[in-house]
Amino acid sequence: MVDIWQETLPVRFGNIDRSDRLTLASIFDFFQEVAISHAEDLGVGREALARTRQGWVLSRMSVVVERRPKWQEPVVVRSWPRGAERLFAIRDYDIRDAQDRPIIRGRSGWLILDIDKRRPLRVQPLIESLPPNDGLDALPGGAHSLEARENLIKTGERRAAYSDIDYNGHVNNARYIQWVEDAAPPDLLEKADRLRFDINYLSEIKPGELIELWTAPITAADPTDDSNTVYNQAIAFEGRRTDDGQPVFRAELRTGKEN
């Protein structure tokens, strides 16, 4: 078993926006791929869990981007488990440049789901055999639990279509990020040099479901003290089902320029 999984990947044309730099959604794609590969290597991947009618579900994730790599720039994407917090299995990530500097850092919280009952299970028995990687904290502030925001305004709708749905039969975690990107002001992400993004996945979205997108400006202050980055714009997002108004995700985006 490999304690820290890493893959060297180029920033491809499909991973960039008009600024010629890696998009937020592509960061989530990169992290998703290395997490899946590492879980398979550790013996807790999709097929192993399926034999006991269990599955991994991403519940929350926080990402800090200190620099966005450009087209064709080689980067090393790394991921490693970090033990458990209550019901969550913690997994950290970073993306390093050619000088081995971490330019993007992330932390995620995963649940183990009973596939038939759609209920979370205790993660401790499953992760006891995994490397704890003590002290290897990519994001010391952790992945945040986001509270409901007031004064949100409905700004759009999205219907879960074929291209949104993954192997598990629901909207893939990285597709939520594309929905958020499309709900943000068009030039906000293109002009951002640095950013922080937090998301909580509250409920799965099934094929064909119509989701309302709600947004509001919020304070741009970093919610943690683990970075000296100054953010100058921030937006809260919430997705709600149209039939019952229940939230299916909450997210917060903070952007800033290079110091």
C-alpha positions in Angstrom: 0.0 0.0 0.0 1.2 3.5 -0.8 0.7 6.0 2.0 0.6 9.1 -0.3 -0.6 8.6 -3.8 0.7 10.9 -6.6 0.3 11.3 -10.3 2.0 13.7 -12.7 -0.5 15.3 -15.0 -0.3 18.0 -17.6 -2.8 20.9 -17.6 -4.7 20.0 -20.8 -6.7 22.3 -23.0 -10.0 21.1 -21.6 -8.9 22.0 -18.1 -8.5 25.8 -18.7 -10.6 28.8 -19.1 -10.0 32.0 -21.1 -7.3 33.1 -18.7 -5.3 30.0 -19.9 -5.3 28.6 -16.3 -6.7 25.6 -14.5 -10.4 25.9 -13.6 -11.9 25.1 -10.2 -14.0 22.2 -11.7 -10.8 20.7 -13.2 -9.2 20.8 -9.7 -12.0 18.7 -8.4 -11.7 16.4 -11.3 -8.0 15.9 -10.6 -8.6 15.3 -6.9 -11.4 12.9 -7.6 -9.2 10.7 -9.9 -6.3 10.4 -7.5 -8.6 9.7 -4.6 -10.3 6.9 -6.5 -6.9 5.4 -7.6 -5.6 5.5 -4.1 -8.7 3.9 -2.6 -8.3 1.0 -5.0 -4.6 0.7 -4.1 -5.5 0.6 -0.4 -8.2 -2.0 -0.9 -11.1 0.2 0.0 -12.2 1.1 -3.6 -15.4 0.9 -5.4 -15.4 -2.9 -6.1 -14.2 -3.9 -2.6 -17.0 -1.9 -1.0 -19.6 -3.0 -3.4 -19.2 -6.6 -2.2 -20.6 -5.5 1.2 -23.2 -3.1 -0.4 -21.3 -0.1 0.8 -20.0 3.0 -1.1 -18.0 6.2 -0.6 -20.0 9.5 -0.6 -18.2 12.9 -0.6 -19.9 15.1 2.1 -17.7 18.2 2.2 -14.6 19.7 0.7 -12.5 22.8 1.0 -9.8 24.0 -1.5 -7.3 26.8 -1.3 -5.7 27.9 -4.6 -2.5 30.0 -4.2 -1.7 29.9 -7.9 -3.5 28.5 -10.9 -1.2 26.5 -13.2 -1.3 27.3 -16.9 -1.9 25.2 -20.0 0.6 22.4 -20.6 2.3 23.1 -17.2 3.1 19.7 -15.6 1.8 19.3 -12.0 2.0 16.6 -9.4 -1.4 15.8 -7.9 -1.2 14.0 -4.5 -3.7 12.6 -2.0 -3.6 10.7 1.3 -6.0 9.6 4.1 -5.9 11.5 7.4 -7.9 9.3 9.8 -11.5 10.1 10.9 -13.5 12.8 12.5 -16.8 11.6 13.8 -18.7 10.0 10.9 -16.2 11.4 8.3 -13.1 9.7 6.8 -10.7 12.6 6.1 -8.7 12.8 2.9 -6.2 15.5 2.0 -4.8 16.7 -1.3 -2.3 19.0 -2.9 -1.1 20.0 -6.3 2.6 20.8 -6.7 4.4 22.7 -9.4 7.7 21.8 -11.1 9.6 23.2 -8.1 7.7 20.9 -5.7 5.8 23.8 -4.2 2.2 23.2 -3.1 0.1 25.7 -5.1 -3.3 24.1 -4.4 -4.3 22.4 -1.2 -7.5 20.6 -0.2 -9.3 18.6 2.5 -12.4 16.4 2.1 -14.8 14.6 4.4 -16.2 11.3 3.2 -19.1 9.1 4.4 -19.5 5.4 4.1 -23.0 4.7 2.8 -25.2 1.6 3.1 -26.2 1.4 -0.5 -29.5 -0.2 0.1 -30.7 1.9 3.0 -29.0 5.1 1.8 -27.7 5.7 5.4 -24.2 6.5 6.7 -22.2 3.9 8.5 -19.3 4.1 11.0 -16.1 4.7 9.1 -13.7 3.7 11.9 -13.8 -0.1 11.1 -12.9 0.5 7.5 -10.1 3.0 8.0 -8.3 1.2 10.8 -5.9 -0.4 8.4 -5.2 2.7 6.4 -2.1 4.9 6.9 -2.9 7.7 9.3 -0.3 10.1 7.8 0.0 11.9 11.1 1.1 15.5 10.8 0.6 15.7 7.0 -2.0 18.4 7.1 -2.7 19.9 3.7 -5.3 22.3 5.1 -5.1 22.7 8.9 -8.3 24.6 9.0 -10.2 21.6 7.7 -13.2 21.2 5.5 -15.9 23.6 6.7 -19.5 22.9 7.7 -21.4 25.7 6.0 -24.4 27.4 7.7 -27.5 28.5 5.8 -27.2 32.1 4.6 -29.9 34.7 4.6 -30.8 37.1 1.8 -30.1 34.6 -1.0 -31.6 35.5 -4.3 -32.7 32.9 -7.0 -30.4 33.3 -10.0 -31.1 30.3 -12.1 -32.1 26.6 -12.5 -30.3 23.4 -13.6 -31.8 20.1 -14.5 -29.7 17.1 -13.8 -28.9 15.8 -17.3 -27.1 12.7 -18.7 -23.6 14.3 -18.6 -24.1 15.2 -14.9 -24.7 11.7 -13.8 -21.9 9.3 -12.7 -21.6 5.6 -12.1 -23.4 5.9 -8.8 -26.6 7.2 -10.5 -26.5 10.8 -9.2 -24.9 14.1 -10.1 -21.1 13.8 -9.8 -19.4 15.9 -7.1 -17.3 17.7 -9.7 -20.4 18.7 -11.7 -21.7 20.7 -8.8 -18.6 22.8 -9.2 -19.4 23.5 -12.8 -22.9 24.6 -11.8 -21.4 27.0 -9.3 -18.9 28.3 -11.9 -21.8 29.0 -14.2 -23.8 30.8 -11.5 -20.9 33.1 -10.6 -20.4 36.4 -12.5 -18.7 35.6 -15.8 -15.4 37.2 -15.2 -15.0 36.6 -11.5 -13.2 33.2 -11.8 -11.3 34.2 -15.0 -9.6 37.1 -13.2 -9.0 35.3 -9.9 -5.4 34.5 -9.1 -6.1 33.0 -5.7 -9.3 31.6 -4.3 -10.9 29.5 -1.6 -13.8 27.3 -2.2 -15.9 25.4 0.4 -18.8 23.0 -0.5 -21.1 20.8 1.5 -23.0 18.1 -0.3 -26.3 17.8 1.6 -28.3 15.4 -0.6 -27.8 13.5 -3.8 -29.4 14.8 -7.0 -31.0 12.1 -9.2 -31.4 12.2 -13.0 -34.0 14.7 -14.2 -34.3 16.6 -11.0 -34.7 20.4 -11.3 -32.5 22.4 -8.9 -32.9 26.1 -8.2 -29.6 28.1 -7.7 -29.6 30.8 -5.1 -26.7 33.3 -4.5 -25.7 36.2 -2.3 -22.5 38.3 -1.7 -20.9 37.6 1.7 -17.9 38.8 3.6 -14.6 38.1 1.8 -12.6 37.3 4.9 -11.0 33.9 5.0 -12.9 31.8 7.5 -9.6 30.3 8.8 -6.3 31.6 10.0 -4.2 29.2 8.0 -3.5 31.6 5.1 -2.3 35.2 4.7 -4.3 35.5 1.5 -6.5 38.6 1.2 -9.7 37.9 -0.7 -11.7 40.8 -2.1 -14.8 39.2 -3.4 -17.0 36.4 -2.0 -20.3 34.7 -2.9 -22.5 32.1 -1.2 -24.4 29.6 -3.3 -27.2 27.2 -2.4 -28.9 24.6 -4.6 -32.5 23.7 -3.7 -35.0 21.2 -5.0 -37.9 22.9 -6.8 -40.5 20.4 -5.5 -39.9 20.8 -1.8 -37.3 23.7 -1.5 -34.9 21.5 0.5 -31.2 22.4 0.0 -29.0 19.9 -1.8 -25.7 21.8 -1.5 -24.1 24.9 0.0 -20.9 26.5 -1.2 -18.8 29.6 -0.7 -16.4 31.1 -3.1 -13.7 33.7 -2.2 -11.4 35.2 -4.8 -8.4 37.5 -4.8 -5.5 38.8 -6.8 -1.8 38.0 -6.3 -0.2 39.9 -3.4 
